[in-house]
Amino acid sequence: MFTFQVLGLGLLRNSISSLLTLSNSAEFKCSPQCMSLTVSYTHKFYNFISVLRIFDRFFTIFSFGPNANVNADIDADYAFEIRLSDFFRHIPDEDSHMVVLIPKSCTSLNILSATRSGNFRSLASLVATPSENEEVGQFDLKLFVAIEAEKFRKIITTLAEDGDPVLGTASTSSVRFCARRRRTGKSSELVVSAKRRECLAGGFDDRVDEIRLANLGDLLYHTMDQSSGLLSNICF
């Protein structure tokens, strides 16, 4: 059985609201180290995956017991599919706390909400089905570039007119994006600087690496042009 209690519900609601802009189907996974929600969005030739990982220090209660599902290994993590909108709807207000109980059978998600003083408010049970999602591994940040998502979206949508491919080069000090207009043959360029705190890069040493961003403009526009703002930063 898995039990956790959350007190900072405003941040949780905002994060799940962002995931809902991609999909209403989410993999809910629990392990001794963290809880995660994974959603995916497919657009044309791209499969965009977003993972929200919440570690045990975020919770006021975080209790993990062995998964006794007859179809799973006794020490396996809890992993199943839920309707994200149902989960979001049952997250109480910021002035409350929420307790989620997951039975060993992994067939439901039981959500109890109460006031901070401990008075009962509501109880809901969400249907859970076996997960078929592939495992999403850890991101390798040995070599990376991080840019504020809104700034990156503006760069790509500015340069990628009519689906023009966008290329770039990155170093520790800056990232340079350029696009060659198919219709006119002219080139456009935008540069973000680490010195001006417009980007953050690591692992490049003294070299300059190429970033291939061909035809990403359409995907980024659909996944990030939302009022809730899916990402605060985007990494390559």
C-alpha positions in Angstrom: 0.0 0.0 0.0 1.2 3.5 -0.8 0.1 6.6 1.2 1.1 10.2 0.8 -0.1 13.5 2.1 0.4 16.9 0.4 0.0 20.3 2.0 1.3 22.7 -0.7 -1.6 22.0 -3.0 -1.4 25.2 -5.1 1.8 24.2 -6.7 0.5 20.7 -7.4 -2.7 22.1 -9.0 -0.6 24.4 -11.2 1.7 21.6 -12.3 -1.1 19.2 -13.2 -3.0 22.0 -15.0 0.0 22.4 -17.3 0.1 18.6 -17.9 -3.6 18.7 -18.9 -2.8 20.9 -21.9 -1.0 17.9 -23.4 -3.2 14.9 -22.4 -6.0 13.7 -20.1 -4.4 10.3 -19.8 -1.5 10.1 -17.4 0.7 7.4 -15.9 0.7 7.7 -12.2 3.8 6.0 -10.7 5.0 5.7 -7.2 8.4 4.4 -5.9 10.2 4.6 -2.6 11.9 7.8 -3.8 9.2 9.8 -5.6 5.8 10.0 -7.2 5.6 10.9 -10.9 2.9 11.8 -13.5 3.8 11.2 -17.2 1.8 12.4 -20.2 2.5 12.4 -23.9 1.4 14.4 -26.9 1.8 13.4 -30.5 1.8 16.0 -33.2 2.7 15.0 -36.8 6.1 13.3 -36.6 6.9 14.2 -33.0 6.1 12.5 -29.7 6.4 15.0 -26.8 6.7 13.5 -23.3 6.4 15.6 -20.1 7.2 14.1 -16.7 6.3 15.7 -13.4 8.5 14.1 -10.6 7.7 14.9 -7.0 10.2 13.7 -4.4 9.5 12.6 -0.8 10.6 15.9 0.8 7.6 17.6 -0.9 5.2 15.5 1.1 4.2 15.6 4.8 3.5 11.9 4.7 5.3 9.5 2.2 4.8 5.8 3.0 5.7 3.1 0.5 4.7 -0.6 1.1 5.4 -3.5 -1.3 3.2 -3.8 -4.4 1.2 -7.0 -3.9 -0.5 -6.9 -7.3 -0.7 -10.5 -8.6 0.5 -9.3 -12.0 3.6 -7.5 -10.6 6.8 -8.3 -8.8 6.4 -8.0 -5.1 8.9 -5.1 -4.9 7.7 -3.4 -8.1 6.8 0.2 -8.2 3.1 1.2 -8.4 2.3 2.2 -12.0 -1.1 2.7 -13.6 -3.1 4.9 -15.8 -5.6 7.5 -14.5 -7.7 10.3 -16.0 -5.8 13.4 -15.1 -8.8 15.7 -15.1 -10.5 13.5 -12.5 -7.4 13.7 -10.2 -7.2 17.5 -10.8 -10.9 18.0 -9.9 -10.4 16.3 -6.5 -7.4 18.3 -5.4 -8.8 20.6 -2.7 -8.1 24.3 -2.0 -4.7 25.6 -0.8 -6.0 25.9 2.8 -6.5 22.1 3.0 -4.4 19.0 2.8 -4.9 15.9 0.7 -4.1 12.3 1.5 -3.9 9.7 -1.3 -4.2 6.0 -0.5 -3.3 3.4 -3.1 -4.3 -0.2 -2.2 -2.1 -3.2 -3.0 -4.4 -4.2 -5.8 -3.6 -0.9 -7.7 -7.2 -0.8 -9.0 -8.1 2.6 -7.5 -6.8 5.9 -6.2 -8.5 7.0 -3.0 -8.3 10.7 -2.3 -9.2 12.1 1.1 -9.2 15.8 1.8 -9.4 17.6 5.1 -8.9 21.0 6.6 -5.6 21.9 8.2 -7.2 21.3 11.6 -8.1 17.8 10.6 -11.8 18.1 9.8 -13.0 15.8 7.1 -14.1 17.5 3.8 -14.4 14.8 1.0 -13.5 11.3 -0.1 -13.2 10.2 -3.7 -12.1 7.1 -5.5 -10.6 7.2 -9.0 -10.4 4.2 -11.4 -6.9 3.0 -12.2 -5.9 0.7 -15.1 -2.6 -1.1 -15.7 0.1 1.0 -17.3 1.6 0.2 -20.7 3.9 3.3 -21.0 7.6 2.8 -21.6 10.0 3.8 -18.9 11.2 7.4 -19.1 14.8 7.6 -17.9 16.7 10.3 -16.3 17.9 13.3 -18.4 21.6 13.5 -19.1 22.7 17.0 -18.2 26.5 16.5 -18.8 26.1 18.6 -21.9 23.1 21.0 -21.9 21.6 24.3 -22.8 18.7 25.7 -20.8 16.6 28.7 -22.0 13.5 30.2 -20.5 10.6 28.4 -22.3 8.7 31.5 -23.3 11.9 33.1 -24.8 12.7 29.9 -26.7 9.2 29.7 -28.1 9.4 33.3 -29.3 12.8 32.6 -31.0 11.5 29.6 -32.8 8.2 31.1 -33.9 10.1 34.2 -35.1 12.7 32.3 -37.1 10.6 29.3 -38.3 8.3 31.1 -40.7 6.5 28.9 -43.1 8.3 25.9 -41.6 11.8 27.1 -42.3 14.3 24.9 -40.6 16.1 26.4 -37.6 19.8 25.6 -36.8 21.9 26.7 -34.0 25.3 26.6 -32.3 25.9 26.5 -28.6 28.9 27.3 -26.3 29.2 28.0 -22.6 28.9 31.8 -23.3 26.0 31.9 -25.8 23.5 30.1 -28.1 23.1 31.3 -31.7 20.0 30.4 -33.7 19.7 31.0 -37.4 17.2 30.2 -40.2 17.5 30.5 -44.0 14.3 31.7 -45.6 13.2 29.3 -48.4 11.3 32.0 -50.2 13.9 34.8 -50.2 17.1 32.9 -49.5 18.0 35.4 -46.8 19.2 34.4 -43.3 18.0 35.5 -40.0 19.8 35.2 -36.7 19.1 35.6 -33.0 21.6 35.2 -30.1 21.0 34.6 -26.4 23.8 35.3 -24.0 24.8 33.6 -20.7 26.4 36.9 -19.6 23.0 38.6 -19.9 21.4 35.6 -18.1 19.3 34.7 -21.1 20.6 31.1 -21.1 22.6 28.6 -19.1 25.0 26.1 -20.6 27.4 23.5 -19.3 29.8 20.8 -20.5 31.0 22.6 -23.6 34.5 23.5 -22.3 36.0 25.7 -25.0 34.2 24.1 -28.0 31.2 25.1 -30.0 28.6 22.5 -30.8 25.8 22.4 -33.3 22.1 22.1 -32.3 19.7 20.7 -34.9 16.2 22.2 -34.5 14.7 21.6 -37.9 10.9 21.8 -38.1 10.4 22.1 -34.3 8.5 25.4 -34.5 5.1 23.8 -35.0 5.5 21.3 -32.1 6.7 24.0 -29.7 3.9 26.3 -30.6 1.2 23.8 -29.9 2.8 22.4 -26.7 3.9 25.7 -25.1 1.5 28.4 -26.3 -0.9 27.8 -23.4 -2.1 30.2 -20.8 -0.8 28.0 -18.0 2.7 27.7 -19.5 3.9 24.1 -19.6 7.6 24.7 -19.1 9.6 27.3 -17.2 12.8 26.2 -18.9 13.6 24.0 -21.9 16.8 21.9 -22.1 18.6 20.4 -25.1 
